[in-house]
Amino acid sequence: MGSEAVAAFASWRIDAGLVCALLITAWIYVRGWRQLRGRYTTARLASFFGGLAVLFIALDSPLDAFGNLLLEIHMIQHLLLIMVAPPLLWYGQPMLAMMRGLPPGWLKQGLGPFLAWHGLQRVGRAITHPVVCWLALSAALIGWHLPGPYELALRSQGWHEVEHACFLFASMLFWWPIVQVWPSRPRWPRWSMIPYLVAADLVNTGLSAVLSFADHAIYPSYQAAPRLWGISPLEDQQLGAIAMAVEQAAILFAACSVVFFRLMAEDEAGDAGVGFEA
């Protein structure tokens, strides 16, 4: 390992605030999960914990330090934040479990009236419409990969955190209609999630192509950064584009496959006169 890599690794510090937030979230979820064990499987618990673990790796592991030196590492960090953590968290169906896990007084006197507020419910229905969810992730991906915002996030820790918050919020919205998170109801037919996912991959492919076929390094910070393992800035950019295109396409294809096979199962159950519950 070169001196630059050693220095990057040495600069890594665990964010105690983030770790505490993740642990408290896990504790509340487990409390609720225990009350819902007749309805919530161990797979949901494992999925939610897996999502929290991926968040830790994406936001508070050495990936964050190396992301300022190699674009390909930064792309992997974003992939975990956008394509891996959200579906794992949502499959755990955390809304009900988290409410059950809170102290009863907090739910009845604080959170309950807030969730019952009609204004909040209207906003929730608006921002979880599939069109809004799709546009949110597309805008976040394109906007933050423009040279100006990307460079701002690299040079400012505060803006870097804003970038990650935007990615996480937009990706949680994006995966909401796919997983169909309780207590929402489908706004579109289930089959429409396949073109929804394919369209998202087209945006990702276009962005990857811009990075891959550029004849120069688009982000100046990587040109000035110490070179690790002899990788040039242009090679780093091309590797990052390949990682973005291939890995995200694989995840979206897997999600399409899950939707397709669930549709097939629903059809078979309907033909047999038996209800199907995902």
N, C-alpha and C positions, 0 to 999 in steps of 0.2 A: 504494500500500500504506500503510495507516494506521500510526500510531506503535506501536500495540499489536502489530500483525502483525510489524513490524520488530523489536520487542523479543523476540517469541516466536522469530523466526528467529535472532536473535543469541544466544539462550540455548541453541541447539542445539550439542551437542558430540558428536563421534564417540567411541564407546566402544571404546577400543583393545583391550580384552579380548575383546569380542564379535567384532570384526573378525579378530583373531588366531585365535579359535576357528573361525570360518567358513573362513578361509584354510587352516588345518590340516586341517579336515574335507575341503575340496575337494582338497587335495594327496593325502590318503590315498585318497580315492575314485578319483582319476585313476590312481594307482599300481595299484589293483586293477582298474580298467576296462581298462587296457592289457593286463593278463594275461588278461582275459576277452573280448577283442575279437571272438573267434569267436562268443560268445554274447550279448554286450552291444552294442547298436547305438549309433550316435551320438545317436539320439533320446533314449536313456536318459541319456546324459551331459548333453545339453542340458537335459533335464527336471530332473535333480538340481541342476545349476548354477542353473537358473531358480528352483528352490525356495530355494536359499541366498540368491539375490539378493532374492527376495521377503521372506525373513526379515530381511535387512538393512534393506530399505525399511520394513518394519513396525516394527522395534525400534530402529533407529538412524538414521532419517532425520528431517527436520523434522516429519513426521507426529506424532511422539511429543510434540514441543513444542506443536504446535497442538491436539493432542487434549485438553489441559487447558483450552482456551478454547472449543472447539466440539465438541459431542457428535457431530455428523455426521462430523467428521474422526476422532474416536475410534472410531466404528463402522466406518469404512473401514479403519482400522488393525487392528481385530479381525477384519474380514472377510479381510484378507490373511493374518493369522495362522492363522485357522481353516479357511478354505475354499479358499485358493489355494496356500499353501506346502506343506501336508501331502501332497495328491495328487501334486504335482510331485516332491517328495522320494521318495515311495514308488514312483512309476512308474520312478524310476531304480534300483529294486531295490538299495538300498545295503547290505543286510546282508552278502551275499557279497563285494561289491566292497570294502567297508571291511575285512573280515577279510583278504582277499587283499592289500590295500594296506598293512597293518601290517607292521613288521619281523617276520620269521619267528620270532625268539626270543620276542617279545611274545605272539604267538598261541599258540605251543606251551607256553610256561611260565606265562603269565599268563591271557590271555583264554580260551584253549581249555578248560582244566579248569573255569573258572568257568561257561562256557556248557554244559559237559557235566554240571554239577551237577543232579541230579534235582529238588531243591527248586526251583531257578530255573526249570526246565522246567515244573513243575507250576503255578507262579505265572504264567508266561508263557501257558500254555494257558488258565488261568482268566481273566486280564484281557483276553485277545484274543477271548473269546467274543463274538459279535455283540450279544447282549443287554447285556453289560457295556460294550462299546464305545459303543453307542447311549446308554445311561444316563449314561455318563461325560460325553459332550458336552452332553447335555440338562441335567444337573445343573450343569455349569460355566457354561453360558449363563444359566440361570435364577438360579443362586446369585449370580453376580458382577454381575448386572444388578438385583438388589435394591438399594434405596437405601443401606442401611447398608454392605455390602461395596463397592459402587461408589464411594461417597464416601470410604471408607477408602483405596481404591486411588488416588483422585485426590489425596489429601492426603499420602500417604506413598509415597516412591519405592520403599522396600523392599516394601511391599504391592503396589505397582503391578507390580513384577517378579514377585511371587508370582502375581498375577492372570494375567500373560502366560504364565508357566510352566504354570499350570493349563490355560489355553486351548490352549496348544501340545500338552501331553501328552494332553489329552482328545481333541483333534482328530486327533492322530496315531493314537490308538486307533480313533476313529470311521472313519477312512479305511482302516484295516488290512484289514478283511474285504472292502471294496469293490475295492481294488486287488489283493488277495490277495498279500500280501508274502511272498517266500521267507524262510524254509523252511516257512511255515504251509500247512495243507491246509484246503479249504473245510469249514466246520462246518455250513453251511446250503446248500440248493440255490441255484444262481446267480440264479435268477429272484427269490428272496426279497430280494435287494438293492434291487429297485425299491420295494417297500413300506417297506423300511428307510429309504431316502432320502426317500420321501414323508412318512413319519412324522416324520423330522427337520425337514422343512420346515414341518410343522404346528406344531411347537414354536416355530420361528423366527417364523412368521406370528402366533402368539398373542402372543409377546413384543413384536413390532413393533406389533401392534394396541393393546396397553396403552400404549405410548409415544405412538403416533399420536393416539389419541382422548382422552388425558388432557387435562383442561381447565386444567392448571397444569404448570409445570416440575417434574419429579419429583426432579431432583438439584440441591440448593441451590447447589453449587459453581458451576454454570453460570449461576445467577442473579446470583452475585456477581462472575463473571469479566468482564473488559473485553469489550465487544461489538464484534465484528469485522464490518465491511461492513454495519452497520445491521441485522443479523439478531437478532431478539429471542430470548430463551431458549426460548419455546414454539415459535417457528418452527424454531429449531435442532433441538429435540427431534423435531419432525415430519419434518424433512428427514433426520435420523438414522434414524428409524424406516422411512422410505421406502427409504433406501439399504440398510438391513439386509434389508428384505423383498424388494425387487426383485433386488438383486445376488445375495443368497444363493439365492433361488429359481432364478435363471438358472443358477447353477453346479450346483445339485442336479439341475435338469432336464437339463442337459448330461450329468451323470454317469448319470442314468437312461437317457438316449439311448444312451450308450456301452454300458451293460450290455445294453440291449435288442438293439442291432445285433450284439453279440458272441454273444448267445443265438441270433439268427437265423443267424449264420454257422456256429455249432456245429451247428445243425439241418441246414443245407444240407450241411455236410461229412459229417455222420452219414448222411444220405440217400444221399450219393454213395459212402459206404464209405471216406471219407478222414478221417484224424484231423485235429483242429484244435487248434492251440496258440495261446493268446492272446499 
